[in-house]
Amino acid sequence: MSNSSPDPTPGARPTGVSDPASAAQNIQQMFDAIAPRYDLLNHLLSAGIDRLWWRRTARALRPILARPEAVVLDLCCGTGDMTLALDKLRPKPRNLIPQGLKPTSLAASIGIRSTSLRTGSEAVPLSKTSLSTADRVPQVSTLRPGSEAPHNSSPEPILAVDFSRNMLALAQPKFADRNIRAIEADALHLPFADASIDLITCAFGFRNLASYPDGLAELYRVLRPSGQIALLDFNQPTGLMGALYSLYFKHILPLLGRLISRDPRAYTYLPESVARFPRPPRMIELISAADFTAPTWTPYTFGVAGLYRATKP
Ligand SMILES: C[S@@+](CC[C@H](N)C(=O)[O-])C[C@H]1O[C@@H](n2cnc3c(N)ncnc32)[C@H](O)[C@@H]1O
Protein backbone atom coordinates (compact mmCIF):
# COMPACT_ATOMS: atom_id res chain seq x y z
CA MET A 1 0.00 0.00 0.00
CA SER A 2 1.25 3.47 -0.80
CA ASN A 3 2.08 5.60 2.19
CA SER A 4 -0.21 8.35 0.96
CA SER A 5 -3.32 6.12 0.98
CA PRO A 6 -5.63 6.97 3.83
CA ASP A 7 -5.86 4.14 6.37
CA PRO A 8 -8.46 4.25 9.13
CA THR A 9 -6.16 2.33 11.49
CA PRO A 10 -2.51 3.03 10.88
CA GLY A 11 -0.79 -0.23 11.77
CA ALA A 12 0.93 -3.30 10.37
CA ARG A 13 -1.04 -5.40 7.89
CA PRO A 14 0.77 -8.42 6.43
CA THR A 15 -0.39 -9.32 2.90
CA GLY A 16 -3.86 -10.82 2.89
CA VAL A 17 -4.74 -9.58 6.36
CA SER A 18 -7.21 -6.77 6.88
CA ASP A 19 -8.04 -6.58 10.58
CA PRO A 20 -5.81 -5.76 13.56
CA ALA A 21 -6.40 -9.01 15.51
CA SER A 22 -5.45 -11.23 12.54
CA ALA A 23 -2.47 -8.98 11.78
CA ALA A 24 -1.11 -9.43 15.31
CA GLN A 25 -1.60 -13.20 15.17
CA ASN A 26 0.03 -13.44 11.75
CA ILE A 27 3.03 -11.37 12.89
CA GLN A 28 3.46 -13.37 16.08
CA GLN A 29 3.46 -16.63 14.11
CA MET A 30 5.91 -15.19 11.58
CA PHE A 31 8.42 -14.18 14.29
CA ASP A 32 8.02 -17.54 16.01
CA ALA A 33 8.84 -19.20 12.67
CA ILE A 34 11.91 -17.11 11.77
CA ALA A 35 13.30 -16.91 15.33
CA PRO A 36 16.04 -19.58 14.91
CA ARG A 37 17.62 -17.68 12.01
CA TYR A 38 16.72 -14.13 13.06
CA ASP A 39 20.11 -13.09 14.50
CA LEU A 40 22.09 -14.55 11.59
CA LEU A 41 19.87 -12.86 9.03
CA ASN A 42 19.78 -9.57 10.85
CA HIS A 43 23.53 -9.20 11.13
CA LEU A 44 24.12 -10.49 7.61
CA LEU A 45 21.48 -8.43 5.82
CA SER A 46 22.35 -5.24 7.67
CA ALA A 47 26.12 -5.86 7.38
CA GLY A 48 26.34 -5.36 11.15
CA ILE A 49 24.92 -1.82 11.07
CA ASP A 50 22.09 -2.95 13.36
CA ARG A 51 24.65 -3.18 16.21
CA LEU A 52 25.71 0.42 15.62
CA TRP A 53 22.07 1.56 15.67
CA TRP A 54 21.31 -0.25 18.95
CA ARG A 55 24.45 1.21 20.56
CA ARG A 56 23.74 4.70 19.28
CA THR A 57 20.21 4.52 20.65
CA ALA A 58 21.44 3.35 24.04
CA ARG A 59 24.05 6.13 24.16
CA ALA A 60 21.37 8.74 23.46
CA LEU A 61 19.53 7.45 26.54
CA ARG A 62 22.58 7.31 28.81
CA PRO A 63 21.35 9.90 31.40
CA ILE A 64 18.18 7.95 32.19
CA LEU A 65 19.88 4.54 31.93
CA ALA A 66 22.45 5.68 34.48
CA ARG A 67 19.75 6.20 37.15
CA PRO A 68 19.53 2.98 39.23
CA GLU A 69 15.91 3.60 40.22
CA ALA A 70 14.76 4.18 36.60
CA VAL A 71 12.39 1.45 35.38
CA VAL A 72 13.34 0.66 31.79
CA LEU A 73 11.20 -1.39 29.42
CA ASP A 74 12.61 -2.73 26.16
CA LEU A 75 9.51 -3.48 24.14
CA CYS A 76 9.49 -6.00 21.27
CA CYS A 77 12.89 -7.11 22.54
CA GLY A 78 13.04 -10.10 20.18
CA THR A 79 16.29 -11.99 20.68
CA GLY A 80 17.48 -9.29 23.04
CA ASP A 81 20.30 -7.36 21.37
CA MET A 82 18.82 -3.89 21.95
CA THR A 83 18.23 -4.91 25.58
CA LEU A 84 21.91 -5.89 25.91
CA ALA A 85 23.01 -2.51 24.50
CA LEU A 86 20.85 -0.80 27.15
CA ASP A 87 22.12 -3.09 29.89
CA LYS A 88 25.73 -2.12 29.16
CA LEU A 89 24.90 1.42 30.28
CA ARG A 90 22.94 0.42 33.41
CA PRO A 91 24.55 0.55 36.85
CA LYS A 92 25.51 -2.98 37.87
CA PRO A 93 23.89 -4.68 40.88
CA ARG A 94 26.29 -5.61 43.66
CA ASN A 95 25.14 -9.22 43.92
CA LEU A 96 24.35 -10.15 40.33
CA ILE A 97 23.16 -13.68 39.62
CA PRO A 98 26.26 -15.87 39.84
CA GLN A 99 27.92 -17.12 36.67
CA GLY A 100 26.74 -20.55 35.64
CA LEU A 101 23.19 -20.20 36.93
CA LYS A 102 20.85 -21.69 34.37
CA PRO A 103 19.24 -18.99 32.24
CA THR A 104 15.94 -20.81 32.56
CA SER A 105 15.76 -20.03 36.26
CA LEU A 106 15.55 -16.35 35.33
CA ALA A 107 12.47 -17.13 33.29
CA ALA A 108 10.76 -18.72 36.26
CA SER A 109 10.98 -15.47 38.18
CA ILE A 110 9.39 -13.33 35.53
CA GLY A 111 5.89 -14.48 34.80
CA ILE A 112 6.01 -16.06 31.37
CA ARG A 113 2.43 -16.86 30.45
CA SER A 114 1.52 -20.49 30.32
CA THR A 115 -1.52 -20.72 28.12
CA SER A 116 -2.46 -18.07 25.65
CA LEU A 117 -1.77 -14.49 24.82
CA ARG A 118 -4.39 -11.90 24.10
CA THR A 119 -3.95 -9.75 21.06
CA GLY A 120 -6.88 -7.48 20.52
CA SER A 121 -10.02 -9.31 21.46
CA GLU A 122 -8.92 -12.81 20.46
CA ALA A 123 -6.88 -15.31 22.43
CA VAL A 124 -3.96 -16.38 20.30
CA PRO A 125 -2.56 -19.84 21.02
CA LEU A 126 1.16 -19.87 21.68
CA SER A 127 3.19 -21.99 19.38
CA LYS A 128 5.62 -24.73 20.38
CA THR A 129 8.60 -23.42 22.19
CA SER A 130 12.04 -24.44 23.22
CA LEU A 131 11.35 -23.18 26.73
CA SER A 132 10.91 -26.09 29.09
CA THR A 133 7.70 -26.48 31.07
CA ALA A 134 9.69 -25.53 34.15
CA ASP A 135 10.00 -22.04 32.70
CA ARG A 136 6.30 -21.52 32.43
CA VAL A 137 4.70 -19.91 35.41
CA PRO A 138 1.11 -18.82 35.84
CA GLN A 139 -0.36 -15.93 33.89
CA VAL A 140 1.21 -12.56 34.58
CA SER A 141 -0.99 -10.36 36.65
CA THR A 142 -0.49 -6.62 36.48
CA LEU A 143 3.05 -5.95 37.55
CA ARG A 144 4.08 -2.80 39.30
CA PRO A 145 7.74 -2.60 38.40
CA GLY A 146 9.97 -1.16 41.04
CA SER A 147 7.47 -1.82 43.83
CA GLU A 148 8.65 -5.28 44.90
CA ALA A 149 11.08 -3.96 47.45
CA PRO A 150 11.86 -0.57 48.86
CA HIS A 151 14.49 1.01 46.65
CA ASN A 152 18.03 0.91 47.92
CA SER A 153 21.14 1.05 45.80
CA SER A 154 20.22 -2.02 43.76
CA PRO A 155 19.35 -0.97 40.19
CA GLU A 156 15.98 -1.90 38.76
CA PRO A 157 16.15 -4.74 36.22
CA ILE A 158 15.45 -3.94 32.59
CA LEU A 159 12.07 -5.40 31.57
CA ALA A 160 12.34 -7.09 28.18
CA VAL A 161 8.95 -7.76 26.57
CA ASP A 162 7.98 -9.66 23.44
CA PHE A 163 4.97 -11.72 22.35
CA SER A 164 6.97 -14.30 20.39
CA ARG A 165 7.93 -17.08 22.76
CA ASN A 166 10.49 -18.42 20.32
CA MET A 167 12.24 -15.05 20.05
CA LEU A 168 12.27 -14.75 23.86
CA ALA A 169 13.65 -18.27 24.19
CA LEU A 170 16.67 -17.13 22.17
CA ALA A 171 17.03 -14.00 24.30
CA GLN A 172 17.03 -15.97 27.57
CA PRO A 173 20.62 -17.28 27.39
CA LYS A 174 21.86 -13.79 26.46
CA PHE A 175 20.12 -12.38 29.55
CA ALA A 176 21.68 -14.92 31.93
CA ASP A 177 23.92 -13.22 34.52
CA ARG A 178 22.37 -9.85 33.69
CA ASN A 179 19.86 -7.69 35.50
CA ILE A 180 17.15 -8.25 32.86
CA ARG A 181 13.70 -9.84 33.23
CA ALA A 182 12.12 -11.30 30.10
CA ILE A 183 8.33 -11.11 29.98
CA GLU A 184 6.06 -12.61 27.35
CA ALA A 185 3.34 -10.06 26.65
CA ASP A 186 1.58 -8.12 23.93
CA ALA A 187 2.72 -4.53 23.43
CA LEU A 188 -0.91 -3.44 23.03
CA HIS A 189 -1.91 -5.00 26.38
CA LEU A 190 1.07 -4.59 28.69
CA PRO A 191 0.91 -6.32 32.07
CA PHE A 192 2.16 -3.21 33.89
CA ALA A 193 0.36 -0.77 36.13
CA ASP A 194 -0.39 2.77 34.97
CA ALA A 195 2.47 5.24 35.41
CA SER A 196 5.06 2.64 36.42
CA ILE A 197 7.83 2.95 33.79
CA ASP A 198 10.44 5.68 33.18
CA LEU A 199 11.77 4.73 29.75
CA ILE A 200 10.37 2.60 26.94
CA THR A 201 12.62 1.61 24.06
CA CYS A 202 11.43 -0.31 21.03
CA ALA A 203 13.85 -1.31 18.27
CA PHE A 204 12.32 -2.37 14.96
CA GLY A 205 9.19 -3.52 16.77
CA PHE A 206 6.77 -0.60 16.80
CA ARG A 207 6.29 -0.84 13.01
CA ASN A 208 4.86 -4.34 13.56
CA LEU A 209 2.07 -3.26 15.89
CA ALA A 210 -1.41 -3.75 14.53
CA SER A 211 -2.44 -0.23 15.59
CA TYR A 212 0.08 2.59 16.06
CA PRO A 213 -2.38 4.87 17.92
CA ASP A 214 -3.29 2.01 20.30
CA GLY A 215 0.40 1.21 20.76
CA LEU A 216 1.21 4.83 21.62
CA ALA A 217 -1.77 5.00 24.00
CA GLU A 218 -0.53 1.89 25.81
CA LEU A 219 2.99 3.31 26.09
CA TYR A 220 1.51 6.54 27.44
CA ARG A 221 -0.56 4.63 30.00
CA VAL A 222 2.37 2.74 31.54
CA LEU A 223 4.83 5.67 31.50
CA ARG A 224 5.32 7.87 34.53
CA PRO A 225 5.01 11.64 34.04
CA SER A 226 8.34 12.81 32.49
CA GLY A 227 8.84 9.26 31.19
CA GLN A 228 10.23 8.89 27.69
CA ILE A 229 9.75 6.75 24.61
CA ALA A 230 12.58 5.93 22.19
CA LEU A 231 11.40 4.11 19.07
CA LEU A 232 14.10 2.98 16.65
CA ASP A 233 12.79 1.89 13.28
CA PHE A 234 13.35 1.82 9.56
CA ASN A 235 12.47 4.68 7.25
CA GLN A 236 12.40 5.07 3.49
CA PRO A 237 15.17 7.53 2.59
CA THR A 238 14.92 9.83 -0.41
CA GLY A 239 17.39 10.81 -3.19
CA LEU A 240 20.28 8.59 -4.20
CA MET A 241 20.17 6.72 -0.90
CA GLY A 242 16.46 6.12 -1.53
CA ALA A 243 17.19 4.53 -4.90
CA LEU A 244 19.92 2.29 -3.47
CA TYR A 245 17.70 1.45 -0.55
CA SER A 246 14.82 0.44 -2.82
CA LEU A 247 17.06 -1.80 -4.90
CA TYR A 248 18.46 -3.55 -1.86
CA PHE A 249 15.43 -3.57 0.42
CA LYS A 250 12.77 -4.48 -2.13
CA HIS A 251 14.71 -6.90 -4.34
CA ILE A 252 17.97 -8.25 -2.88
CA LEU A 253 16.97 -8.51 0.77
CA PRO A 254 13.71 -10.46 0.23
CA LEU A 255 15.58 -12.92 -1.99
CA LEU A 256 18.40 -13.50 0.52
CA GLY A 257 15.94 -13.55 3.40
CA ARG A 258 13.80 -16.19 1.71
CA LEU A 259 16.81 -18.37 0.97
CA ILE A 260 18.24 -18.21 4.47
CA SER A 261 15.10 -18.06 6.61
CA ARG A 262 13.18 -20.53 4.43
CA ASP A 263 10.08 -18.53 5.31
CA PRO A 264 8.75 -16.86 2.15
CA ARG A 265 6.63 -14.41 4.15
CA ALA A 266 9.19 -12.90 6.43
CA TYR A 267 11.46 -10.91 4.18
CA THR A 268 8.69 -9.89 1.82
CA TYR A 269 6.81 -8.57 4.82
CA LEU A 270 9.83 -6.50 5.94
CA PRO A 271 10.01 -4.08 2.96
CA GLU A 272 6.22 -3.99 2.74
CA SER A 273 5.92 -3.04 6.39
CA VAL A 274 8.53 -0.30 6.00
CA ALA A 275 6.70 1.06 2.92
CA ARG A 276 3.50 1.14 4.94
CA PHE A 277 5.07 2.66 8.06
CA PRO A 278 4.32 6.39 8.39
CA ARG A 279 7.10 8.76 7.30
CA PRO A 280 8.68 10.90 10.06
CA PRO A 281 6.30 13.91 9.73
CA ARG A 282 3.25 11.62 10.04
CA MET A 283 4.78 9.62 12.90
CA ILE A 284 5.49 12.88 14.73
CA GLU A 285 1.81 13.78 14.24
CA LEU A 286 0.70 10.41 15.64
CA ILE A 287 3.03 10.76 18.63
CA SER A 288 1.73 14.29 19.32
CA ALA A 289 -1.87 13.11 18.93
CA ALA A 290 -1.16 10.54 21.68
CA ASP A 291 -0.39 13.52 23.98
CA PHE A 292 3.38 13.11 24.10
CA THR A 293 5.40 16.33 24.09
CA ALA A 294 8.54 17.39 22.22
CA PRO A 295 8.56 14.55 19.67
CA THR A 296 11.76 14.35 17.60
CA TRP A 297 13.16 12.11 14.89
CA THR A 298 16.91 11.64 14.45
CA PRO A 299 17.91 9.97 11.16
CA TYR A 300 20.51 7.20 11.33
CA THR A 301 22.67 6.20 8.33
CA PHE A 302 21.31 8.67 5.76
CA GLY A 303 17.76 8.12 7.01
CA VAL A 304 17.62 4.37 6.41
CA ALA A 305 16.61 4.15 10.06
CA GLY A 306 15.92 6.71 12.74
CA LEU A 307 15.05 7.29 16.38
CA TYR A 308 11.76 8.81 17.52
CA ARG A 309 11.83 10.32 21.00
CA ALA A 310 9.10 11.99 23.02
CA THR A 311 8.13 12.63 26.63
CA LYS A 312 4.95 12.10 28.62
CA PRO A 313 4.16 15.47 30.24
C1 LIG B 1 12.09 -7.05 14.02
S1 LIG B 1 11.98 -7.77 15.60
C2 LIG B 1 13.01 -6.70 16.56
C3 LIG B 1 13.66 -7.40 17.72
C4 LIG B 1 14.71 -6.58 18.46
N1 LIG B 1 14.14 -5.43 19.12
C5 LIG B 1 15.81 -6.15 17.53
O1 LIG B 1 16.09 -4.94 17.45
O2 LIG B 1 16.42 -7.04 16.92
C6 LIG B 1 10.37 -7.31 16.10
C7 LIG B 1 9.90 -8.00 17.37
O3 LIG B 1 8.69 -7.39 17.76
C8 LIG B 1 7.87 -8.39 18.33
N2 LIG B 1 6.49 -7.92 18.30
C9 LIG B 1 5.79 -7.53 17.21
N3 LIG B 1 4.54 -7.16 17.57
C10 LIG B 1 4.48 -7.31 18.93
C11 LIG B 1 3.45 -7.09 19.88
N4 LIG B 1 2.24 -6.67 19.53
N5 LIG B 1 3.73 -7.33 21.17
C12 LIG B 1 4.95 -7.79 21.55
N6 LIG B 1 5.95 -8.04 20.68
C13 LIG B 1 5.72 -7.79 19.39
C14 LIG B 1 8.13 -9.60 17.46
O4 LIG B 1 7.75 -10.80 18.10
C15 LIG B 1 9.62 -9.48 17.22
O5 LIG B 1 10.36 -10.21 18.16
The ligand as an ORCA input file, in Angstrom:
! r2SCAN-3c Opt
* xyz 0 1
  C      12.090     -7.045     14.022
  S      11.984     -7.772     15.603
  C      13.011     -6.697     16.558
  C      13.656     -7.397     17.716
  C      14.713     -6.576     18.464
  N      14.137     -5.427     19.124
  C      15.813     -6.151     17.530
  O      16.091     -4.936     17.449
  O      16.419     -7.035     16.916
  C      10.365     -7.305     16.097
  C       9.905     -7.995     17.368
  O       8.685     -7.390     17.761
  C       7.871     -8.389     18.330
  N       6.491     -7.918     18.296
  C       5.786     -7.530     17.212
  N       4.541     -7.159     17.568
  C       4.478     -7.309     18.927
  C       3.455     -7.092     19.877
  N       2.243     -6.673     19.527
  N       3.732     -7.335     21.166
  C       4.952     -7.792     21.550
  N       5.951     -8.041     20.682
  C       5.720     -7.788     19.385
  C       8.127     -9.604     17.460
  O       7.752    -10.805     18.100
  C       9.618     -9.477     17.218
  O      10.355    -10.209     18.163
*
